[in-house]
Amino acid sequence: MDRRSAILPVLLFLFLIPFYGTSEEVVSVLYFENLRGIQDHQWISKGIADSLISELAPVEGLTLVEREELQEVIDEQQLSLSGLTAADGAAELGRMLNAGFLVSGSFAVMGENIQVNCRITNTSSARIENSTTETIPFSSLPSLQFRLAEFVCVTLGYEIQTENPVRPSLTAMEHFYRGIDLFDRGQYREAVLLLEKAVSEEPAYPGPRKTLESCYTFLKEFKKARQTRELKQLAELLRGLQRRLSRKPFLTYGEIVRTAAARGATAEQLQHIVEENPALVRGNTPAEVLWNMQIVMAEIASKSRSYFNDDATADKMYIQIIEAARLAREDLSNAPFFPEILYQEMMVYVFQSDWSRVKSACEEIMIGWPDFRMNYAVEEYYQKALDRM
């Protein structure tokens, strides 16, 4: 079960999914049935369910049954998914999981589209409370979870006001959930190969790294498990920073704390929140948050390369650091912290030994910000660039 309910009032505010309900509800999300039975699409069954759990997890007043707990009950009871799609079967499973409501459904891929049916069952009465059907382009599958989460919250008396802007790519999502399926069958070595592909495709996607850590633990490769855990924590921090930066209007730490206090959060709860959400204190302006994103990206690049010889992930992080600087030039060029962002871009060119770009980046900083605190280092890199060109 998700044990974070004590800190959710502020988590909600941070991650922009307000709730206006009146009571705590335990909700379990079942795997979605593959109506056409096409094996190549079977990964979508767990993909829809797990991504929906992730979308609903921050909602205050909801306690989500974790996917692993659902899988354990299915394995222990030797339950088949097709037998659980009827209201009576779904209600029985919900009672096993101590869930008051159970979300279940089915899907069918039809050409370039996917149709998803979703319903909510009250486990105490076995009554279907509500149902919906969504037909979307298959390429839009990663964004489906928000629409389904909105349906669930509206049905149960909650409200989602802002869509989470951070989405994995379809390719990363497919690799992840194919890997999850292998993991659930105990095929850990085979799962590792797919999960590594998901990580390479989407380095900031924490889910695959979490399952990778479990795979390495079962394989007794404890050093790799520890290294993967470090990278997972960095990926989670990067996601949190991305969410903070996307919030409009941007909220400072002080504004968040004041709002939390007004809602009755205690000092202990605030401390717990900071521990659970380090992105909260990584920057107090958009420019500072963007700079912290660059720092985390650089850490992911460094550790991916040193731990796993993963040059592809490192290169993707470097591209994103440069992209962050480009965006800052458009929107944050007057911010006091702006030269810090340019400095991180310059360091990427140093790592890549692209001395022509190092020279240009150094000149931009030294001409535009002659009093920048790191100019002594910029001058050294400028000289190295001149010597190597």
BELRA-V638915 format. One record per backbone hydrogen bond with DSSP energy under -1.0 kcal/mol. NH is the residue of the N-H (numbers start at 1). CO is the residue of the C=O. Records with the same first field share a line. If there is no record, write none. Layout:
NH->CO ; CO
This chain:
2->64
7->4
11->7
12->8
14->10
15->11
17->12
25->61
27->63
28->101
30->103
32->45
33->105
35->33 ; 107
41->38
42->39
44->41
45->42
47->43
48->44
49->45
50->46
51->47
52->48
53->49
54->50
55->51
56->52
57->53
59->56
62->59
63->25
65->27
70->66
71->67
72->68
73->69
74->70
75->71
76->72
77->73
79->74
84->81
90->86
91->87
92->88
93->89
94->90
95->91
96->92
97->93
98->95
99->94
100->26
101->26
102->121
103->28
104->119
106->117
107->33
108->115
110->113
113->110
114->136
115->108
116->134
117->106
118->132
119->104
120->130
121->102
122->127
123->100
126->122
129->120
132->118
134->116
136->114
138->112
140->137
141->138
143->140
144->141
148->144
149->145
150->146
151->147
152->148
153->149
154->150
155->151
156->152
158->153
173->169
174->170
175->171
176->172
177->173
178->174
179->175
180->176
181->177
182->178
183->179
184->180
185->181
186->183
187->182
188->186
191->187
192->188
193->189
194->190
195->191
196->192
197->193
198->194
199->195
200->196
201->197
202->198
205->202
210->206
211->207
212->208
213->209
214->210
215->211
216->212
217->213
218->214
219->215
220->217
221->216
222->220
225->221
226->222
227->223
228->224
229->225
230->226
231->227
232->228
233->229
234->230
235->231
236->232
237->233
238->234
239->235
240->236
241->237
242->238
243->239
244->240
245->241
246->242
256->252
257->253
258->254
259->255
260->256
261->257
262->258
263->259
264->261
265->260
270->266
271->267
272->268
273->269
274->270
275->271
276->272
277->273
280->277
281->278
283->281
289->285
290->286
291->287
292->288
293->289
294->290
295->291
296->292
297->293
298->294
299->295
300->296
301->297
302->298
303->299
304->300
305->301
306->302
307->303
308->304
309->305
310->304
311->309
314->310
315->311
316->312
317->313
318->314
319->315
320->316
321->317
322->318
323->319
324->320
325->321
326->322
327->323
328->324
329->325
330->326
331->327
332->328
335->332
338->335
340->337
342->338
343->339
344->340
345->341
346->342
347->343
348->344
349->345
350->346
351->347
352->348
353->350
354->349
355->353
358->354
359->355
360->356
361->357
362->358
363->359
364->360
365->361
366->362
367->363
368->364
369->365
372->369
375->372
378->374
379->375
380->376
381->377
382->378
383->379
384->380
385->381
386->382
387->383
388->384
